[in-house]
């Protein structure tokens, strides 16, 4: 990871199969659809949230916070889709608690759509996000 990051205002990445996009308030509907399509599938692994956590207003609040954290360099949240279906989110990868300087570290969080599992997309997305920050 870079010691002194200077992130652009908006990041997007392309891999062999995926388009990755920076999470922001403009993508609330994409996240809403993703959460509701995968609610039962993710329940086994995800923290318990109140039903209001899945509403558009709450998602919008989280995306606004993600934008602030992006600009501060403390979190980088991406959602991704297949190149041939760029409007349908199939997963996300988030680098949070980013620490710069001598102790370069972060936490990696992620989830994926139930129908995209077992195809290597999560690995592809994580590599792209980690590679971007290590440049």
Secondary structure, DSSP 8 states (H G I E B T S, - for coil): --SS----SS-EEE-SSEEEEE--GGGHHHHHHHHHHHHHHHHTTS----GGGGSHHHHHHHHHHHHHHHHHTS-EEEEEEEGGGTTSEEEEEEEEEEE-TTS-EEEEEEEE-GGGTTSSHHHHHHHHHHHHHT-
